[in-house]
Amino acid sequence: MLMTVNCFVSNYYFNIFLILAADVEAKLIDDLLSQYSRYVRPVAMESQLVEIFYHMKLSRILKIDERNQILATAVWLEQWWHDDYLKWNPEDYDNLTEVTISSRRIWIPDTVLYNSADVDKEPGTGVLLTNAVINYTGGVYWPAPAIFKSSCSLVITRFPFDEQTCILKFGPWAYLGNEVIMRQVSESGDFSQLTPNGQWKLLAMPVEENLVKYGCCPIPFSDITFTLELRRKELFYLFNLVIPSILMSWLSVLSFYMPMESGEKVGLNITVLLALVFFLLLGASLLPPNADSVPLLAQLLECIIVIMCLETAMSVIVLRLYYREPKTTPPRWLRWLVLDKLADILFMHGRRHPFRDYDDADIDEGLAAIQDPFDPENGPGSIDDRIVGKSLLEKLALQESVAKETQKGEDSDYESDSGLTDAIGGTVKQIERCVSRLMEHAQETDRSDSVKQQWLDICIIFDRILLIAFTLALVMTSVIVLFLMVA
């Protein structure tokens, strides 16, 4: 029971204290604002200068719109100044030294963001009009959160390994430099409470005071500029844009390693070329269209596309050589250069043809050098041996045929010998015609195969040269551009 009474008494006196304190605070505010005008600079003399101590805490980098070159940030602003009309003696108000007043009821500087890019609001607005804390000496402290959209000129030459510098320029919009001046609190803005951003890393945020003279007025305006030094986190773009583009370009050189008969050499190059064009358009969609410089990544892709076009053209030329008519033999100089010299340089000894100066007439003459079996000048031996050999006669059973003819005959031995000679002569003429046709076909087949093999070997050696050349070109291009990006 006693404890209940004590609690009741304590609460009673505490409530009385709060009421009295609230009455004192209300009386103080009424006294301060009774003849106060928030439209007049808070100085006792017109010639006095109002110093605004300005500080910014960066809370979050909301977004950097590369295409429109806009930086969106969430900040906490802190401003201090002295108001000669907001002073009191604490002894007159129960030793009350501070009071909180709505910022809408007192004078506040018309500080705006000079490089604002927020088209939905008035320039530089976005600051929440929170309460201000006033000290009995006239000191005013006004903390306020804000969201700003500012213009930021991006230099995307080294995209996606780029670093950007964006500024936030604050200053009074109407007051001249001899009326209101901005002062920095520290050499750097505060980003200790910055929420990490997935795409950008803040390196530094230096602060600078400026007095800038504009064409409108003879007296300069004061401003304070926060510079955000940002570095892009390149890992996302590296794995989703840069590496796939380079790997696809290297894949294209394998077309020179594909067999001629596959029919996919040109198709592979066209497919990779379309993929690279897609990556180029994807990168262009992320960057401002009115950039002052071309990104190195775009230059890399464009160089690769040019190389790919050359690869496709060379593949078409090689295929055209491969499908040449067998009647057309490789030129003398081409056989000497490719089949003799380049085959040795490329260690393709299996494709090497020692150079001989021969043409179609030479091939025909060599094939026609086979001895005519019916010409007595071709040396001794029976006609049978010079035609096709004894083995072929045995297969044809020529002797058996002749024996049967002799048994059937009833004429004399002379007539039998004469008939045998006629039979052999007719058979020999048939064999002669057959062998002649076979020789002609063999000559044509050997000649066509020889010419086709020469063109095939030339195409294979050309493919090997192009494989090496374009591989070196792609590697050098990729290394040089990537070095310039990260250097």
KOLTIBA-691709 format. One line per 8 residues: their letters; for each residue x, y, z of C-alpha. Coordinates in nm, 2 decimals. Last residue first. Example, Ala and Ser with C-alpha at 12.3 -4.5 7.8 and 13.67 -1.06 7.14 Angstrom:
2
SA> 1.37 -0.11 0.71 ~ 1.23 -0.45 0.78
END
This chain:
487
AVMLFLVI> 4.63 0.03 -6.67 ~ 4.31 -0.18 -6.65 ~ 4.14 -0.07 -6.97 ~ 4.46 -0.01 -7.17 ~ 4.58 -0.36 -7.08 ~ 4.25 -0.51 -7.19 ~ 4.28 -0.33 -7.52 ~ 4.64 -0.45 -7.58
VSTMVLAL> 4.58 -0.81 -7.47 ~ 4.26 -0.85 -7.67 ~ 4.41 -0.71 -7.99 ~ 4.73 -0.92 -7.95 ~ 4.54 -1.24 -7.89 ~ 4.30 -1.18 -8.18 ~ 4.57 -1.10 -8.43 ~ 4.79 -1.39 -8.32
TFAILLIR> 4.49 -1.63 -8.36 ~ 4.41 -1.47 -8.69 ~ 4.76 -1.53 -8.83 ~ 4.80 -1.88 -8.69 ~ 4.47 -2.01 -8.82 ~ 4.51 -1.82 -9.15 ~ 4.84 -2.00 -9.21 ~ 4.69 -2.34 -9.12
DFIICIDL> 4.39 -2.28 -9.34 ~ 4.62 -2.19 -9.63 ~ 4.82 -2.51 -9.58 ~ 4.49 -2.71 -9.58 ~ 4.37 -2.52 -9.89 ~ 4.70 -2.59 -10.08 ~ 4.68 -2.96 -9.98 ~ 4.33 -2.99 -10.11
WQQKVSDS> 4.42 -2.81 -10.43 ~ 4.70 -3.06 -10.49 ~ 4.49 -3.35 -10.40 ~ 4.23 -3.24 -10.65 ~ 4.49 -3.21 -10.93 ~ 4.64 -3.55 -10.86 ~ 4.30 -3.72 -10.83 ~ 4.19 -3.56 -11.16
RDTEQAHE> 4.51 -3.67 -11.34 ~ 4.49 -4.02 -11.20 ~ 4.13 -4.05 -11.30 ~ 4.19 -3.92 -11.65 ~ 4.49 -4.15 -11.71 ~ 4.30 -4.45 -11.56 ~ 4.01 -4.38 -11.79 ~ 4.23 -4.36 -12.09
MLRSVCRE> 4.42 -4.67 -11.99 ~ 4.09 -4.86 -11.94 ~ 3.97 -4.76 -12.28 ~ 4.29 -4.87 -12.44 ~ 4.28 -5.20 -12.25 ~ 3.93 -5.27 -12.37 ~ 4.01 -5.19 -12.73 ~ 4.32 -5.40 -12.72
IQKVTGGI> 4.13 -5.69 -12.56 ~ 3.88 -5.68 -12.84 ~ 4.16 -5.68 -13.09 ~ 4.33 -5.97 -12.92 ~ 4.02 -6.17 -12.93 ~ 3.98 -6.12 -13.30 ~ 4.34 -6.21 -13.37 ~ 4.32 -6.52 -13.15
ADTLGSDS> 4.02 -6.65 -13.33 ~ 4.18 -6.58 -13.67 ~ 4.50 -6.76 -13.57 ~ 4.30 -7.06 -13.45 ~ 4.11 -7.07 -13.77 ~ 4.44 -7.07 -13.97 ~ 4.59 -7.34 -13.75 ~ 4.28 -7.56 -13.80
EYDSDEGK> 4.29 -7.50 -14.18 ~ 4.65 -7.62 -14.18 ~ 4.58 -7.92 -13.97 ~ 4.30 -8.02 -14.20 ~ 3.94 -7.96 -14.14 ~ 3.71 -8.14 -13.90 ~ 3.70 -7.86 -13.64 ~ 3.53 -7.93 -13.31
QTEKAVSE> 3.85 -8.03 -13.13 ~ 4.03 -7.71 -13.25 ~ 3.76 -7.48 -13.12 ~ 3.76 -7.65 -12.79 ~ 4.14 -7.61 -12.76 ~ 4.11 -7.23 -12.84 ~ 3.86 -7.18 -12.57 ~ 4.07 -7.36 -12.32
QLALKELL> 4.37 -7.15 -12.42 ~ 4.18 -6.83 -12.37 ~ 4.06 -6.93 -12.03 ~ 4.00 -6.56 -11.95 ~ 4.15 -6.60 -11.61 ~ 4.45 -6.79 -11.76 ~ 4.50 -6.51 -12.01 ~ 4.49 -6.26 -11.72
SKGVIRDD> 4.76 -6.45 -11.54 ~ 4.97 -6.48 -11.84 ~ 5.02 -6.11 -11.88 ~ 4.80 -5.82 -12.00 ~ 4.90 -5.74 -12.35 ~ 5.28 -5.77 -12.36 ~ 5.28 -6.12 -12.21 ~ 5.02 -6.24 -12.46
ISGPGNEP> 5.19 -6.08 -12.75 ~ 5.50 -6.28 -12.67 ~ 5.82 -6.12 -12.56 ~ 6.08 -5.91 -12.70 ~ 6.08 -5.53 -12.69 ~ 5.85 -5.23 -12.74 ~ 5.93 -5.22 -13.12 ~ 5.69 -5.50 -13.18
DFPDQIAA> 5.40 -5.26 -13.09 ~ 5.10 -5.46 -12.97 ~ 5.17 -5.42 -12.60 ~ 5.19 -5.04 -12.62 ~ 5.43 -4.94 -12.35 ~ 5.31 -4.69 -12.08 ~ 5.45 -4.35 -12.17 ~ 5.10 -4.22 -12.22
LGEDIDAD> 5.06 -4.14 -11.85 ~ 5.38 -3.94 -11.85 ~ 5.28 -3.75 -12.17 ~ 4.94 -3.67 -12.03 ~ 5.09 -3.53 -11.71 ~ 5.34 -3.33 -11.89 ~ 5.08 -3.18 -12.13 ~ 4.87 -3.08 -11.82
DYDRFPHR> 5.16 -2.89 -11.66 ~ 5.50 -2.97 -11.51 ~ 5.77 -2.76 -11.35 ~ 5.85 -2.97 -11.05 ~ 5.85 -2.86 -10.69 ~ 5.88 -3.11 -10.41 ~ 5.52 -3.16 -10.28 ~ 5.49 -3.11 -9.91
RGHMFLID> 5.16 -3.20 -9.74 ~ 5.30 -3.47 -9.52 ~ 5.59 -3.24 -9.44 ~ 5.36 -2.99 -9.27 ~ 5.64 -2.83 -9.07 ~ 5.49 -2.49 -9.12 ~ 5.80 -2.35 -9.29 ~ 5.85 -2.67 -9.50
ALKDLVLW> 5.49 -2.66 -9.63 ~ 5.53 -2.29 -9.70 ~ 5.82 -2.35 -9.94 ~ 5.72 -2.65 -10.15 ~ 5.34 -2.69 -10.16 ~ 5.26 -2.32 -10.10 ~ 5.51 -2.11 -10.29 ~ 5.61 -2.36 -10.57
RLWRPPTT> 5.26 -2.48 -10.62 ~ 5.13 -2.12 -10.64 ~ 5.40 -2.02 -10.88 ~ 5.32 -2.30 -11.12 ~ 4.95 -2.23 -11.12 ~ 4.72 -2.50 -10.96 ~ 4.56 -2.73 -11.22 ~ 4.22 -2.65 -11.36
KPERYYLR> 4.05 -2.96 -11.51 ~ 3.97 -3.08 -11.16 ~ 3.72 -2.80 -11.13 ~ 3.78 -2.59 -10.82 ~ 3.59 -2.68 -10.50 ~ 3.88 -2.64 -10.27 ~ 3.99 -2.31 -10.42 ~ 3.64 -2.17 -10.36
LVIVSMAT> 3.64 -2.30 -10.01 ~ 3.97 -2.12 -9.94 ~ 3.82 -1.79 -10.08 ~ 3.50 -1.83 -9.87 ~ 3.71 -1.90 -9.55 ~ 3.92 -1.58 -9.63 ~ 3.60 -1.37 -9.65 ~ 3.47 -1.52 -9.32
ELCMIVII> 3.80 -1.46 -9.14 ~ 3.81 -1.10 -9.28 ~ 3.46 -1.04 -9.14 ~ 3.57 -1.19 -8.81 ~ 3.88 -0.96 -8.79 ~ 3.65 -0.66 -8.85 ~ 3.41 -0.79 -8.58 ~ 3.71 -0.83 -8.34
CELLQALL> 3.82 -0.48 -8.40 ~ 3.46 -0.36 -8.33 ~ 3.44 -0.56 -8.01 ~ 3.77 -0.42 -7.89 ~ 3.67 -0.06 -7.98 ~ 3.34 -0.11 -7.79 ~ 3.54 -0.24 -7.49 ~ 3.77 0.06 -7.52
PVSDANPP> 3.48 0.29 -7.48 ~ 3.43 0.55 -7.76 ~ 3.47 0.91 -7.64 ~ 3.26 1.22 -7.60 ~ 2.96 1.01 -7.51 ~ 2.63 1.11 -7.66 ~ 2.47 0.77 -7.66 ~ 2.53 0.73 -7.28
LLSAGLLL> 2.63 0.37 -7.20 ~ 2.43 0.06 -7.10 ~ 2.26 0.01 -7.44 ~ 2.60 0.03 -7.62 ~ 2.72 -0.27 -7.42 ~ 2.43 -0.48 -7.53 ~ 2.46 -0.36 -7.89 ~ 2.82 -0.47 -7.89
FFVLALLV> 2.73 -0.80 -7.73 ~ 2.47 -0.86 -8.00 ~ 2.72 -0.78 -8.27 ~ 2.96 -1.03 -8.12 ~ 2.69 -1.30 -8.13 ~ 2.61 -1.22 -8.50 ~ 2.98 -1.26 -8.58 ~ 3.00 -1.59 -8.39
TINLGVKE> 2.72 -1.73 -8.60 ~ 2.86 -1.60 -8.93 ~ 3.20 -1.75 -8.85 ~ 3.05 -2.09 -8.77 ~ 2.84 -2.09 -9.08 ~ 3.14 -2.01 -9.30 ~ 3.33 -2.31 -9.19 ~ 3.02 -2.54 -9.15
GSEMPMYF> 3.04 -2.73 -9.48 ~ 3.21 -3.02 -9.32 ~ 3.40 -3.13 -9.64 ~ 3.67 -2.87 -9.59 ~ 3.76 -3.01 -9.25 ~ 3.75 -2.77 -8.96 ~ 4.07 -2.62 -8.83 ~ 4.02 -2.28 -9.01
SLVSLWSM> 3.68 -2.26 -8.84 ~ 3.86 -2.29 -8.51 ~ 3.95 -1.92 -8.55 ~ 3.59 -1.84 -8.45 ~ 3.62 -1.97 -8.10 ~ 3.87 -1.70 -8.02 ~ 3.61 -1.44 -8.09 ~ 3.36 -1.62 -7.87
LISPIVLN> 3.61 -1.64 -7.59 ~ 3.67 -1.27 -7.61 ~ 3.31 -1.17 -7.61 ~ 3.22 -1.41 -7.33 ~ 3.51 -1.27 -7.12 ~ 3.41 -0.90 -7.16 ~ 3.03 -0.91 -7.13 ~ 2.89 -1.13 -6.85
FLYFLEKR> 3.20 -1.23 -6.65 ~ 3.38 -0.89 -6.68 ~ 3.06 -0.69 -6.66 ~ 2.97 -0.83 -6.32 ~ 3.32 -0.82 -6.19 ~ 3.38 -0.46 -6.29 ~ 3.29 -0.28 -5.97 ~ 3.30 0.07 -6.09
RLELTFTI> 3.51 0.32 -5.90 ~ 3.38 0.64 -5.76 ~ 3.53 0.97 -5.65 ~ 3.25 1.18 -5.52 ~ 3.34 1.55 -5.50 ~ 3.15 1.77 -5.26 ~ 3.13 2.13 -5.35 ~ 3.05 2.43 -5.13
DSFPIPCC> 2.91 2.75 -5.28 ~ 2.95 3.12 -5.25 ~ 2.83 3.36 -5.51 ~ 3.04 3.63 -5.66 ~ 2.96 4.01 -5.66 ~ 2.92 4.18 -5.99 ~ 2.60 4.00 -6.07 ~ 2.43 3.83 -6.36
GYKVLNEE> 2.74 3.71 -6.55 ~ 2.84 3.48 -6.27 ~ 3.13 3.51 -6.02 ~ 3.22 3.20 -5.83 ~ 3.34 3.19 -5.47 ~ 3.42 2.83 -5.38 ~ 3.47 2.60 -5.08 ~ 3.60 2.25 -5.14
VPMALLKW> 3.51 1.91 -5.00 ~ 3.68 1.57 -5.07 ~ 3.47 1.25 -5.10 ~ 3.69 0.95 -5.15 ~ 3.70 0.60 -5.29 ~ 3.33 0.52 -5.32 ~ 3.27 0.18 -5.47 ~ 3.01 0.13 -5.74
QGNPTLQS> 2.80 -0.16 -5.88 ~ 2.65 -0.34 -5.58 ~ 2.65 -0.04 -5.35 ~ 2.75 -0.06 -4.99 ~ 2.54 0.15 -4.74 ~ 2.75 0.45 -4.64 ~ 2.77 0.50 -4.26 ~ 3.14 0.61 -4.27
FDGSESVQ> 3.07 0.83 -4.57 ~ 3.14 1.17 -4.41 ~ 3.24 1.44 -4.64 ~ 3.61 1.55 -4.65 ~ 3.82 1.84 -4.54 ~ 3.59 1.92 -4.26 ~ 3.32 2.17 -4.16 ~ 3.31 2.36 -4.48
RMIVENGL> 3.19 2.71 -4.49 ~ 2.92 2.87 -4.72 ~ 2.88 3.24 -4.73 ~ 2.56 3.45 -4.70 ~ 2.54 3.82 -4.75 ~ 2.87 3.92 -4.91 ~ 2.87 3.61 -5.13 ~ 2.53 3.70 -5.27
YAWPGFKL> 2.20 3.55 -5.15 ~ 1.96 3.43 -5.41 ~ 2.03 3.06 -5.47 ~ 2.25 2.98 -5.17 ~ 2.50 2.71 -5.23 ~ 2.55 2.34 -5.28 ~ 2.75 2.16 -5.56 ~ 2.74 1.78 -5.55
ICTQEDFP> 3.01 1.65 -5.78 ~ 3.07 1.33 -5.97 ~ 3.41 1.18 -6.06 ~ 3.41 0.84 -6.23 ~ 3.65 0.56 -6.24 ~ 3.64 0.31 -6.53 ~ 3.72 -0.06 -6.55 ~ 3.39 -0.14 -6.74
FRTIVLSC> 3.44 0.09 -6.93 ~ 3.78 0.25 -6.98 ~ 3.66 0.53 -7.22 ~ 3.34 0.59 -7.02 ~ 3.40 0.94 -6.90 ~ 3.07 1.03 -6.73 ~ 2.94 1.38 -6.67 ~ 2.73 1.37 -6.36
SSKFIAPA> 2.40 1.56 -6.33 ~ 2.24 1.54 -5.98 ~ 1.94 1.36 -5.84 ~ 1.92 1.43 -5.47 ~ 1.74 1.26 -5.18 ~ 1.75 1.45 -4.85 ~ 1.77 1.40 -4.47 ~ 1.78 1.71 -4.25
PWYVGGTY> 1.98 1.83 -3.96 ~ 1.94 2.20 -3.87 ~ 2.15 2.34 -3.59 ~ 2.09 2.71 -3.50 ~ 2.32 2.91 -3.26 ~ 2.15 3.21 -3.11 ~ 2.33 3.19 -2.77 ~ 2.03 3.02 -2.62
NIVANTLL> 2.07 2.73 -2.85 ~ 1.82 2.64 -3.12 ~ 1.76 2.29 -3.26 ~ 1.58 2.28 -3.60 ~ 1.29 2.06 -3.69 ~ 1.27 1.88 -4.02 ~ 1.19 2.02 -4.36 ~ 1.29 1.72 -4.57
VGTGPEKD> 1.53 1.82 -4.84 ~ 1.43 1.72 -5.19 ~ 1.47 2.06 -5.35 ~ 1.77 2.16 -5.55 ~ 1.59 2.27 -5.86 ~ 1.21 2.24 -5.82 ~ 1.09 1.88 -5.85 ~ 1.00 1.63 -6.12
VDASNYLV> 1.29 1.73 -6.35 ~ 1.55 1.62 -6.09 ~ 1.88 1.69 -6.26 ~ 2.03 1.92 -5.99 ~ 2.37 2.07 -6.06 ~ 2.32 2.37 -5.83 ~ 2.18 2.18 -5.53 ~ 2.00 2.43 -5.33
TDPIWIRR> 2.06 2.63 -5.01 ~ 1.79 2.89 -4.95 ~ 1.92 2.95 -4.59 ~ 1.68 2.90 -4.31 ~ 1.49 3.17 -4.13 ~ 1.25 3.03 -3.87 ~ 0.89 2.90 -3.86 ~ 0.92 2.63 -4.13
SSITVETL> 1.23 2.48 -3.96 ~ 1.00 2.37 -3.68 ~ 1.14 2.46 -3.34 ~ 1.34 2.26 -3.08 ~ 1.46 2.44 -2.78 ~ 1.79 2.46 -2.60 ~ 1.93 2.63 -2.29 ~ 1.64 2.61 -2.05
NDYDEPNW> 1.77 2.73 -1.72 ~ 1.41 2.77 -1.58 ~ 1.32 3.02 -1.85 ~ 1.45 3.36 -1.73 ~ 1.77 3.21 -1.61 ~ 1.83 3.07 -1.96 ~ 1.87 3.43 -2.10 ~ 1.75 3.44 -2.46
KLYDDHWW> 1.87 3.45 -2.81 ~ 1.69 3.38 -3.14 ~ 1.71 3.71 -3.31 ~ 2.08 3.72 -3.37 ~ 2.06 3.39 -3.56 ~ 2.40 3.21 -3.60 ~ 2.45 2.92 -3.84 ~ 2.48 2.55 -3.85
QELWVATA> 2.38 2.31 -4.13 ~ 2.38 1.93 -4.14 ~ 2.26 1.73 -4.44 ~ 2.20 1.35 -4.43 ~ 2.23 1.21 -4.78 ~ 2.05 0.97 -5.03 ~ 2.20 0.98 -5.37 ~ 2.09 0.96 -5.74
LIQNREDI> 2.36 1.03 -6.00 ~ 2.24 1.12 -6.35 ~ 2.43 1.06 -6.68 ~ 2.12 0.99 -6.89 ~ 2.26 0.67 -7.03 ~ 2.48 0.59 -6.74 ~ 2.21 0.62 -6.47 ~ 2.40 0.60 -6.15
KLIRSLKM> 2.17 0.47 -5.88 ~ 2.09 0.49 -5.51 ~ 2.43 0.57 -5.36 ~ 2.35 0.56 -4.99 ~ 2.40 0.75 -4.67 ~ 2.65 1.02 -4.76 ~ 2.69 1.25 -4.46 ~ 2.70 1.62 -4.56
HYFIEVLQ> 2.83 1.92 -4.37 ~ 2.77 2.29 -4.42 ~ 2.87 2.57 -4.19 ~ 2.66 2.87 -4.30 ~ 2.82 3.20 -4.22 ~ 2.58 3.50 -4.23 ~ 2.77 3.82 -4.30 ~ 2.69 4.15 -4.13
SEMAVPRV> 2.64 4.46 -4.34 ~ 2.26 4.47 -4.26 ~ 2.32 4.48 -3.89 ~ 2.15 4.26 -3.63 ~ 2.17 3.96 -3.85 ~ 1.92 3.68 -3.90 ~ 1.85 3.75 -4.27 ~ 1.48 3.85 -4.30
YRSYQSLL> 1.20 3.63 -4.44 ~ 1.16 3.42 -4.12 ~ 1.03 3.73 -3.94 ~ 1.03 3.73 -3.56 ~ 0.82 3.96 -3.35 ~ 0.64 3.70 -3.14 ~ 0.88 3.42 -3.25 ~ 1.12 3.43 -2.96
DDILKAEV> 0.86 3.51 -2.69 ~ 0.62 3.24 -2.82 ~ 0.90 2.99 -2.83 ~ 1.01 3.07 -2.48 ~ 0.65 3.06 -2.35 ~ 0.60 2.72 -2.51 ~ 0.92 2.59 -2.36 ~ 0.82 2.72 -2.01
DAALILFI> 0.47 2.58 -2.04 ~ 0.62 2.25 -2.15 ~ 0.85 2.25 -1.85 ~ 0.56 2.33 -1.62 ~ 0.35 2.06 -1.76 ~ 0.64 1.82 -1.75 ~ 0.71 1.91 -1.39 ~ 0.35 1.86 -1.29
NFYYNSVF> 0.35 1.52 -1.46 ~ 0.66 1.43 -1.26 ~ 0.50 1.55 -0.94 ~ 0.19 1.33 -0.99 ~ 0.39 1.03 -1.11 ~ 0.60 1.04 -0.79 ~ 0.30 1.08 -0.57 ~ 0.12 0.79 -0.73
CNVTMLM> 0.43 0.57 -0.71 ~ 0.48 0.66 -0.34 ~ 0.11 0.58 -0.26 ~ 0.14 0.24 -0.43 ~ 0.46 0.16 -0.24 ~ 0.28 0.24 0.09 ~ 0.00 0.00 0.00
END
